[in-house]
Amino acid sequence: MVKQSMKKYNIQSIIDWLYRISTLKWFNYLQDALIAAFPIIVVNGFLETILQALMTDNGFFVVIFHLEHFVASNAVLINQLTVLVQLLQVFANTIIAVQFSRNVIKSLDNNIACGAMAAFSFIILSIKLGQNHELIFLIHGVTFALLTGLGVSKCFDFFRVEVNKDDNDYQNALIATLTNTKPILCIIFCVLILKILNFEIDSNGINTHLHSIIQTALTDNHYSLIPVLLILFLRSISKFMGINADFLFSFSTRAQLVNLNRALKFAHPVAAVHPTAYSTLYSCFAHLGGDGMLLALIIVVLIIGKNQHLKRLLTWSFIPTFFNFSEPVMVGFPIMYMPIYLIPFIMSPLVTTVIAYPFLKYNIVPAPVYPVPNGTPGLLKAFIATGGNIPTLLLALLCLVVSCFIYLPFVKAEMRLINLEHAKIRSSFKR
């Protein structure tokens, strides 16, 4: 009994410590910047869901309802929607850069100029000229947006000049204008240098090399549990930090092709040669609602949550998350850069992978080896990828339930701590 109470106390202490970190000034700056971009990101989440599930040749609803003719006859609309999704993503990250830069420098009078230069810097660094001189948008992640905002704000802070409050408004405005000139010139110079050096972080840049290194190091050894868990751990950390992990940790390996060919030959997925490959474990059992099993978080908050504003926010995020587009939850809750949710965000996919591993390894359920349509809901991936196997679907549901229990103590702890803070505020007003 004493051991159980001590264990509970230790877990609670860790959660309380993580929550206190989450309330620090810099994390408040981060969270405020992320929330500012939420309306754009939730709209983009809906559009991306529609695009992937309804407007691609291999889309979920296209395959189910045989809408191939609809897709073929709306090619122009689909192209325009694809461009719109990319632009909204760039716009959302631009808002994050602007808001973060203004948060960092909000004590200064020139934070509007700072925000404008943050937007300028991020947009310029997010575009390049193609071979035919067309504009190509580079989809940078949230981390790059935050670093851009931080760099710009620090540049303005370095050149700041204290304004004499006794002077009139015209004099103060003139001083502020002259003061802004130096950081603006410095920022433009730095941006030009980066463009001249052909600085880019996209699928054709640094990520390609990292992807090649990771795949080369793990491709011959990814049928065992430890390498799979390592990949999932690195992916979760990257996603939590706002780094685009979709390209970096997406593998189309030989094991996936061997499994598919074997299943087609014998007309049954139980014949998979490599049932515990990364491709069979990750998407069907460790990616329900996106990285971190965020569908479980939404379910927990909607069931036990009392904050109506938060529940309304997550209700808006539910449909994209159900179809595995988790960006609205990552940014709007927020999960990204929120220390209190770091542990369950990493633990959930690792634990569910460990649960699913023996079921696949010993052929208790068939391995999900068949390709699934784009935009397929996470819960249905295992069912479809096994040709409609009910036990595999139940295993995916079990993984979701386990993830709910992993998130539960952290959600309850955060709500308890928030209520305590609100009670302190109310008592101070009464005094």
ZATIKOL-402107 format. One record per residue (C-alpha): chain; y, z negated, x negated. Coordinates in Angstrom, 1 decimal, padded with zeros to 4 digits, m for minus. Each point is the difference from the previous one (the first is absolute). Layout:
REM residues N
(site 'A',(Y,Z,X)) ...
END
This chain:
REM residues 431
(site 'A',(000.0,000.0,000.0)) (site 'A',(002.4,m000.9,m002.8)) (site 'A',(m000.9,003.2,m001.9)) (site 'A',(000.7,002.1,003.1)) (site 'A',(003.4,m001.7,000.5)) (site 'A',(000.8,000.5,m003.7)) (site 'A',(m001.0,003.6,000.2)) (site 'A',(002.2,000.5,003.1)) (site 'A',(002.9,m001.7,m001.7)) (site 'A',(m000.3,002.2,m003.1)) (site 'A',(m000.1,003.2,002.1)) (site 'A',(003.0,m001.3,002.0)) (site 'A',(001.8,m000.9,m003.2)) (site 'A',(m000.5,003.6,m001.3)) (site 'A',(001.3,001.5,003.3)) (site 'A',(003.0,m002.3,000.0)) (site 'A',(000.8,000.9,m003.6)) (site 'A',(m000.3,003.7,000.7)) (site 'A',(002.2,m000.4,003.1)) (site 'A',(002.7,m001.8,m002.1)) (site 'A',(000.0,002.9,m002.4)) (site 'A',(000.4,002.4,002.9)) (site 'A',(003.2,m001.8,001.0)) (site 'A',(001.7,000.4,m003.4)) (site 'A',(003.2,002.0,m000.3)) (site 'A',(m001.5,003.1,m001.6)) (site 'A',(m002.9,000.2,002.5)) (site 'A',(002.5,m000.3,002.8)) (site 'A',(001.9,003.0,m001.5)) (site 'A',(m003.2,002.0,m000.1)) (site 'A',(m001.1,m000.9,003.5)) (site 'A',(003.4,000.8,001.4)) (site 'A',(000.0,003.4,m001.7)) (site 'A',(m003.5,000.8,001.4)) (site 'A',(000.9,m001.1,003.5)) (site 'A',(003.1,002.2,000.0)) (site 'A',(m002.2,003.1,m000.4)) (site 'A',(m002.5,m001.1,002.7)) (site 'A',(001.3,002.2,002.9)) (site 'A',(m000.3,003.1,m002.1)) (site 'A',(m003.4,m000.9,m001.3)) (site 'A',(m001.5,m000.9,003.4)) (site 'A',(001.3,003.4,001.4)) (site 'A',(m001.5,001.7,m003.1)) (site 'A',(m003.3,m001.8,000.6)) (site 'A',(m000.2,001.4,003.5)) (site 'A',(000.9,003.5,m001.2)) (site 'A',(m002.6,m000.2,m002.8)) (site 'A',(m002.6,m001.2,002.4)) (site 'A',(000.7,002.9,002.3)) (site 'A',(000.1,002.5,m002.9)) (site 'A',(m003.3,m001.1,m001.5)) (site 'A',(m002.0,m000.6,003.2)) (site 'A',(001.4,002.7,002.3)) (site 'A',(001.5,002.7,m002.2)) (site 'A',(m002.4,000.8,m002.8)) (site 'A',(m003.1,002.1,000.1)) (site 'A',(m002.2,m003.0,m000.7)) (site 'A',(002.0,m002.5,002.1)) (site 'A',(m001.8,m002.7,002.0)) (site 'A',(001.2,001.2,003.5)) (site 'A',(m000.2,003.7,m001.1)) (site 'A',(m003.8,m000.4,m000.7)) (site 'A',(m000.7,m002.1,003.1)) (site 'A',(001.8,002.1,002.5)) (site 'A',(m000.4,003.3,m001.7)) (site 'A',(003.8,000.7,m000.5)) (site 'A',(m000.4,002.5,m002.8)) (site 'A',(002.0,002.6,002.0)) (site 'A',(002.8,m002.5,000.6)) (site 'A',(000.3,m000.6,m003.8)) (site 'A',(m000.1,003.7,m000.8)) (site 'A',(002.7,000.9,002.5)) (site 'A',(002.4,m002.7,m001.2)) (site 'A',(000.0,000.6,m003.7)) (site 'A',(003.8,000.1,m000.2)) (site 'A',(000.3,m003.3,001.9)) (site 'A',(m002.6,m001.6,m002.3)) (site 'A',(001.8,001.2,m003.1)) (site 'A',(003.3,m001.4,001.3)) (site 'A',(m001.6,m003.3,000.9)) (site 'A',(m001.5,m000.3,m003.5)) (site 'A',(003.4,000.5,m001.5)) (site 'A',(001.5,m002.5,002.4)) (site 'A',(m002.6,m002.6,m001.0)) (site 'A',(000.8,000.5,m003.7)) (site 'A',(003.7,m000.2,000.6)) (site 'A',(m000.3,m003.2,002.0)) (site 'A',(m002.1,m001.6,m002.7)) (site 'A',(002.7,000.9,m002.6)) (site 'A',(002.7,m001.3,002.4)) (site 'A',(m001.8,m003.3,000.6)) (site 'A',(m000.4,m000.6,m003.7)) (site 'A',(003.7,000.9,m000.5)) (site 'A',(001.0,m002.6,002.6)) (site 'A',(m002.1,m002.5,m002.0)) (site 'A',(001.7,000.8,m003.2)) (site 'A',(003.5,m000.2,001.6)) (site 'A',(m000.7,m003.3,001.8)) (site 'A',(m001.6,m001.7,m003.0)) (site 'A',(002.9,001.1,m002.3)) (site 'A',(002.5,m001.4,002.5)) (site 'A',(m002.0,m003.2,000.4)) (site 'A',(000.0,m000.6,m003.7)) (site 'A',(003.7,000.6,m000.4)) (site 'A',(001.2,m001.3,003.4)) (site 'A',(002.3,m002.6,m001.6)) (site 'A',(002.2,002.9,m001.3)) (site 'A',(002.5,001.9,001.9)) (site 'A',(m001.3,003.4,m001.1)) (site 'A',(m003.5,m000.2,001.6)) (site 'A',(000.7,003.1,002.2)) (site 'A',(000.6,002.1,m003.1)) (site 'A',(m003.1,m001.5,m001.6)) (site 'A',(m002.1,000.9,003.1)) (site 'A',(001.4,003.5,000.0)) (site 'A',(m001.0,000.5,m003.7)) (site 'A',(m003.4,m001.4,000.6)) (site 'A',(m000.6,002.6,002.7)) (site 'A',(001.4,002.7,m002.3)) (site 'A',(m002.2,m001.0,m002.9)) (site 'A',(m003.2,m000.3,002.1)) (site 'A',(000.5,003.3,001.8)) (site 'A',(000.8,001.9,m003.2)) (site 'A',(m003.0,m001.4,m001.8)) (site 'A',(m002.2,000.8,003.0)) (site 'A',(000.6,003.7,000.0)) (site 'A',(m000.7,002.9,m002.4)) (site 'A',(000.3,003.7,000.0)) (site 'A',(m003.1,002.1,000.5)) (site 'A',(m000.9,003.3,m001.7)) (site 'A',(002.1,001.9,002.6)) (site 'A',(002.8,m002.5,m000.2)) (site 'A',(m001.1,m001.7,003.2)) (site 'A',(000.5,m003.7,000.4)) (site 'A',(m003.2,m002.1,m000.3)) (site 'A',(000.0,m003.6,001.0)) (site 'A',(m001.8,m002.5,m002.2)) (site 'A',(m001.4,m002.8,002.2)) (site 'A',(000.8,m003.1,m002.1)) (site 'A',(m001.3,m003.4,001.1)) (site 'A',(001.8,m003.1,001.1)) (site 'A',(m000.1,m001.5,m003.5)) (site 'A',(002.0,003.0,m001.4)) (site 'A',(002.5,m000.5,002.7)) (site 'A',(000.4,m003.7,m000.8)) (site 'A',(000.3,000.7,m003.7)) (site 'A',(002.7,002.7,000.7)) (site 'A',(001.9,m002.5,002.2)) (site 'A',(m000.3,m002.7,m002.7)) (site 'A',(001.2,002.2,m002.8)) (site 'A',(003.0,001.3,001.9)) (site 'A',(001.0,m003.6,001.1)) (site 'A',(m000.3,m001.3,m003.6)) (site 'A',(002.2,002.9,m001.2)) (site 'A',(002.7,m000.9,002.5)) (site 'A',(m000.4,m003.7,m000.9)) (site 'A',(000.5,000.8,m003.7)) (site 'A',(003.3,001.7,000.6)) (site 'A',(001.4,m002.3,002.6)) (site 'A',(003.5,m001.4,m000.2)) (site 'A',(001.2,m003.1,001.8)) (site 'A',(002.6,000.7,002.7)) (site 'A',(003.0,m002.3,000.3)) (site 'A',(000.1,m001.2,003.5)) (site 'A',(003.7,m000.5,m000.2)) (site 'A',(000.6,003.7,m000.3)) (site 'A',(000.6,002.2,003.0)) (site 'A',(m002.7,002.2,001.6)) (site 'A',(001.3,003.2,m001.5)) (site 'A',(m000.1,m001.4,m003.6)) (site 'A',(m003.5,m001.4,000.6)) (site 'A',(m001.2,003.3,001.4)) (site 'A',(001.5,001.8,m003.1)) (site 'A',(m001.7,m002.4,m002.4)) (site 'A',(m003.4,000.4,001.9)) (site 'A',(000.3,003.8,m000.2)) (site 'A',(000.7,000.0,m003.7)) (site 'A',(m002.8,m002.5,m000.6)) (site 'A',(m002.5,002.2,001.9)) (site 'A',(000.8,003.0,m002.2)) (site 'A',(m001.8,m001.4,m003.1)) (site 'A',(m003.4,m000.8,001.6)) (site 'A',(000.0,003.2,002.0)) (site 'A',(000.5,002.1,m003.2)) (site 'A',(m002.7,m002.1,m001.7)) (site 'A',(m002.5,000.5,002.8)) (site 'A',(000.7,003.7,000.3)) (site 'A',(m000.5,000.3,m003.8)) (site 'A',(m003.4,m001.9,000.2)) (site 'A',(m001.2,002.1,002.9)) (site 'A',(000.9,003.3,m001.8)) (site 'A',(m001.9,m001.2,m003.1)) (site 'A',(m003.1,m000.8,002.1)) (site 'A',(000.2,003.5,001.7)) (site 'A',(000.5,001.7,m003.4)) (site 'A',(m003.1,m001.8,m001.3)) (site 'A',(m001.8,001.2,003.1)) (site 'A',(m000.8,m003.5,001.2)) (site 'A',(m002.3,000.0,002.9)) (site 'A',(m002.5,m002.4,001.6)) (site 'A',(m002.1,002.1,002.4)) (site 'A',(m003.4,001.6,000.4)) (site 'A',(000.8,002.3,m002.9)) (site 'A',(001.3,m002.7,m002.3)) (site 'A',(m001.1,m003.4,m001.2)) (site 'A',(m002.4,m000.6,003.0)) (site 'A',(m002.1,003.0,m001.0)) (site 'A',(m000.7,m001.4,m003.4)) (site 'A',(m000.7,m003.5,001.3)) (site 'A',(m002.3,001.5,002.7)) (site 'A',(m001.9,001.9,m002.7)) (site 'A',(m000.4,m003.1,m002.2)) (site 'A',(m001.2,m002.2,002.9)) (site 'A',(m002.5,002.6,001.3)) (site 'A',(m001.3,000.8,m003.5)) (site 'A',(m000.6,m003.7,m000.8)) (site 'A',(m001.7,m000.8,003.3)) (site 'A',(m001.6,003.2,001.2)) (site 'A',(m003.3,m000.6,m001.8)) (site 'A',(m000.2,m003.6,001.0)) (site 'A',(001.3,m000.2,003.5)) (site 'A',(m003.3,m000.4,001.9)) (site 'A',(m000.2,m003.7,m000.8)) (site 'A',(002.0,m002.7,001.7)) (site 'A',(002.3,m001.2,m002.9)) (site 'A',(001.7,003.4,m000.7)) (site 'A',(000.6,000.5,003.7)) (site 'A',(001.6,m003.4,000.3)) (site 'A',(002.1,000.7,m003.1)) (site 'A',(001.4,003.2,001.6)) (site 'A',(000.7,m001.8,003.3)) (site 'A',(001.8,m002.8,m001.9)) (site 'A',(002.2,002.4,m001.9)) (site 'A',(000.7,002.0,003.1)) (site 'A',(001.0,m003.1,002.0)) (site 'A',(002.3,m001.2,m002.8)) (site 'A',(001.6,003.4,m000.2)) (site 'A',(000.5,000.2,003.8)) (site 'A',(001.4,m003.5,000.1)) (site 'A',(002.6,000.9,m002.6)) (site 'A',(001.1,003.1,001.8)) (site 'A',(m001.7,002.5,m002.3)) (site 'A',(m001.6,003.0,001.7)) (site 'A',(m003.7,m000.7,m000.5)) (site 'A',(m001.3,002.8,002.3)) (site 'A',(000.0,002.6,m002.7)) (site 'A',(m000.7,m002.3,m002.9)) (site 'A',(m003.2,m001.5,001.4)) (site 'A',(m001.4,002.8,002.1)) (site 'A',(m003.2,001.3,m001.4)) (site 'A',(m002.0,003.1,001.0)) (site 'A',(m003.0,m000.8,m002.2)) (site 'A',(m003.3,001.6,m000.7)) (site 'A',(m001.7,m002.9,001.9)) (site 'A',(001.8,001.0,003.2)) (site 'A',(m001.2,003.6,m000.3)) (site 'A',(m003.6,m001.0,m000.9)) (site 'A',(m000.1,m002.4,003.0)) (site 'A',(001.3,002.6,002.4)) (site 'A',(m002.5,002.7,m001.3)) (site 'A',(m002.9,m002.4,000.3)) (site 'A',(001.0,m001.1,003.5)) (site 'A',(000.3,003.6,001.2)) (site 'A',(m003.3,000.9,m001.6)) (site 'A',(m001.9,m002.8,001.8)) (site 'A',(002.3,m000.1,003.0)) (site 'A',(000.5,m003.7,m000.4)) (site 'A',(002.4,m002.1,m002.0)) (site 'A',(m002.6,m002.6,m000.9)) (site 'A',(m001.2,002.4,m002.7)) (site 'A',(003.2,m000.5,m002.0)) (site 'A',(m000.6,m000.1,m003.8)) (site 'A',(003.0,m002.2,m000.7)) (site 'A',(000.5,m002.1,003.2)) (site 'A',(002.3,m002.5,m001.8)) (site 'A',(002.5,002.5,m001.5)) (site 'A',(003.7,m000.7,000.2)) (site 'A',(000.4,002.8,002.6)) (site 'A',(m002.5,m001.6,002.4)) (site 'A',(001.2,m003.6,m000.3)) (site 'A',(003.8,000.3,m000.1)) (site 'A',(001.1,002.2,002.9)) (site 'A',(m002.4,m001.4,002.6)) (site 'A',(m000.2,m003.7,m000.8)) (site 'A',(003.0,m000.9,m002.2)) (site 'A',(002.8,002.2,001.5)) (site 'A',(000.2,m000.9,003.7)) (site 'A',(003.7,000.3,000.8)) (site 'A',(000.8,001.1,m003.5)) (site 'A',(000.0,m001.9,m003.3)) (site 'A',(m000.5,m003.7,000.3)) (site 'A',(m001.8,000.3,003.4)) (site 'A',(003.4,m000.3,001.7)) (site 'A',(m001.5,000.7,003.5)) (site 'A',(m001.5,m003.6,m000.3)) (site 'A',(003.5,m001.4,m000.7)) (site 'A',(001.5,001.7,003.1)) (site 'A',(m002.8,m001.3,002.2)) (site 'A',(000.4,m003.6,m001.3)) (site 'A',(003.8,000.0,000.5)) (site 'A',(m000.3,001.5,003.5)) (site 'A',(m002.5,m002.6,001.0)) (site 'A',(001.4,m003.2,m001.4)) (site 'A',(003.6,000.9,m000.7)) (site 'A',(002.8,m001.5,002.0)) (site 'A',(003.0,001.9,m001.4)) (site 'A',(000.6,002.7,002.6)) (site 'A',(002.2,002.1,m002.3)) (site 'A',(m002.7,000.1,m002.7)) (site 'A',(m002.7,000.8,002.6)) (site 'A',(002.2,002.8,001.4)) (site 'A',(000.4,001.4,m003.6)) (site 'A',(m003.7,000.0,m000.6)) (site 'A',(m000.6,001.6,003.4)) (site 'A',(002.1,002.9,m001.1)) (site 'A',(m002.1,000.1,m003.2)) (site 'A',(m003.4,m000.3,001.7)) (site 'A',(m000.6,003.7,000.8)) (site 'A',(000.7,001.3,m003.6)) (site 'A',(m002.0,m002.8,m001.5)) (site 'A',(m002.9,000.7,002.3)) (site 'A',(000.0,003.5,m001.4)) (site 'A',(000.2,m001.4,m003.5)) (site 'A',(003.7,000.5,m000.7)) (site 'A',(001.0,m003.4,m001.0)) (site 'A',(003.5,000.6,m001.4)) (site 'A',(001.8,m001.4,003.1)) (site 'A',(m001.8,m003.4,m000.5)) (site 'A',(000.4,000.1,m003.7)) (site 'A',(003.7,000.4,000.3)) (site 'A',(000.9,m001.6,003.4)) (site 'A',(m002.0,m003.2,m000.1)) (site 'A',(000.4,000.1,m003.0)) (site 'A',(m003.2,m000.1,m002.0)) (site 'A',(001.4,001.7,m003.1)) (site 'A',(001.4,m002.4,m002.6)) (site 'A',(m000.9,m003.0,002.3)) (site 'A',(m001.8,m002.5,m002.2)) (site 'A',(m001.5,m002.0,002.9)) (site 'A',(m002.0,003.1,001.0)) (site 'A',(m001.1,001.1,m003.5)) (site 'A',(m003.3,m002.0,000.1)) (site 'A',(m001.3,001.3,003.4)) (site 'A',(001.3,003.5,m000.7)) (site 'A',(m002.2,000.2,m003.1)) (site 'A',(m002.9,m002.2,001.2)) (site 'A',(m000.6,001.9,003.3)) (site 'A',(m001.2,003.3,m001.4)) (site 'A',(m001.9,m001.7,m002.8)) (site 'A',(m001.9,m002.4,002.4)) (site 'A',(m000.8,002.8,002.5)) (site 'A',(m001.3,002.2,m002.8)) (site 'A',(m002.3,m002.8,m001.2)) (site 'A',(m001.2,m000.5,003.6)) (site 'A',(m000.7,003.7,000.5)) (site 'A',(m001.6,000.6,m003.4)) (site 'A',(m003.5,m001.5,000.6)) (site 'A',(m000.2,001.7,003.5)) (site 'A',(000.5,003.4,m001.7)) (site 'A',(m002.0,m000.7,m003.2)) (site 'A',(m003.1,m001.1,001.8)) (site 'A',(000.3,002.6,002.8)) (site 'A',(000.5,m002.6,002.8)) (site 'A',(002.5,002.4,001.4)) (site 'A',(000.5,003.7,m001.1)) (site 'A',(002.7,000.8,m002.5)) (site 'A',(003.1,001.7,001.5)) (site 'A',(m000.3,003.3,m001.9)) (site 'A',(001.2,002.6,002.5)) (site 'A',(003.7,001.2,m000.3)) (site 'A',(002.3,m001.3,002.8)) (site 'A',(003.0,001.7,001.6)) (site 'A',(003.5,m000.7,m001.2)) (site 'A',(001.7,m002.9,001.8)) (site 'A',(m003.3,m001.5,001.2)) (site 'A',(000.5,m003.7,001.0)) (site 'A',(m001.3,m002.3,m002.7)) (site 'A',(m002.4,m001.7,002.4)) (site 'A',(m001.7,003.3,000.9)) (site 'A',(m000.4,001.4,m003.5)) (site 'A',(m003.3,m001.8,m000.7)) (site 'A',(m001.3,001.1,003.5)) (site 'A',(001.0,003.7,m000.5)) (site 'A',(m001.0,000.1,m003.7)) (site 'A',(m003.6,m001.0,000.9)) (site 'A',(m000.4,002.4,002.8)) (site 'A',(000.6,m002.6,002.8)) (site 'A',(m002.0,m003.0,m001.4)) (site 'A',(000.7,m003.1,002.1)) (site 'A',(m001.1,m002.6,m002.6)) (site 'A',(002.4,001.4,m002.6)) (site 'A',(002.8,m000.2,002.6)) (site 'A',(m000.9,m003.7,000.6)) (site 'A',(000.1,m000.6,m003.7)) (site 'A',(003.6,001.4,m000.1)) (site 'A',(000.9,m002.3,002.9)) (site 'A',(m001.5,m002.9,m001.9)) (site 'A',(002.2,000.9,m003.0)) (site 'A',(003.0,000.0,002.3)) (site 'A',(m000.9,m003.4,001.4)) (site 'A',(m000.5,m001.5,m003.4)) (site 'A',(003.4,001.4,m001.1)) (site 'A',(001.6,m001.6,003.0)) (site 'A',(m001.3,m003.4,m001.1)) (site 'A',(001.3,000.6,m003.5)) (site 'A',(003.5,000.7,001.3)) (site 'A',(m000.1,m002.8,002.6)) (site 'A',(000.8,m003.0,m002.3)) (site 'A',(002.9,001.8,m001.6)) (site 'A',(001.5,001.2,003.2)) (site 'A',(m000.3,m003.5,001.5)) (site 'A',(001.5,m001.6,m003.1)) (site 'A',(003.0,002.3,000.0)) (site 'A',(000.6,m000.6,003.7)) (site 'A',(m000.2,m003.8,m000.6)) (site 'A',(002.4,000.1,m002.9)) (site 'A',(002.4,002.2,001.9)) (site 'A',(m000.1,m002.4,002.9)) (site 'A',(000.7,m002.9,m002.3)) (site 'A',(003.0,001.8,m001.4)) (site 'A',(001.3,000.7,003.5)) (site 'A',(m000.4,m003.6,000.9)) (site 'A',(002.0,m001.1,m003.0)) (site 'A',(002.8,002.4,000.9)) (site 'A',(000.1,m001.3,003.6)) (site 'A',(000.0,m003.6,m001.2)) (site 'A',(002.9,000.7,m002.3)) (site 'A',(002.0,001.5,002.8)) (site 'A',(m000.6,m003.1,002.2)) (site 'A',(001.4,m002.1,m002.7)) 
END
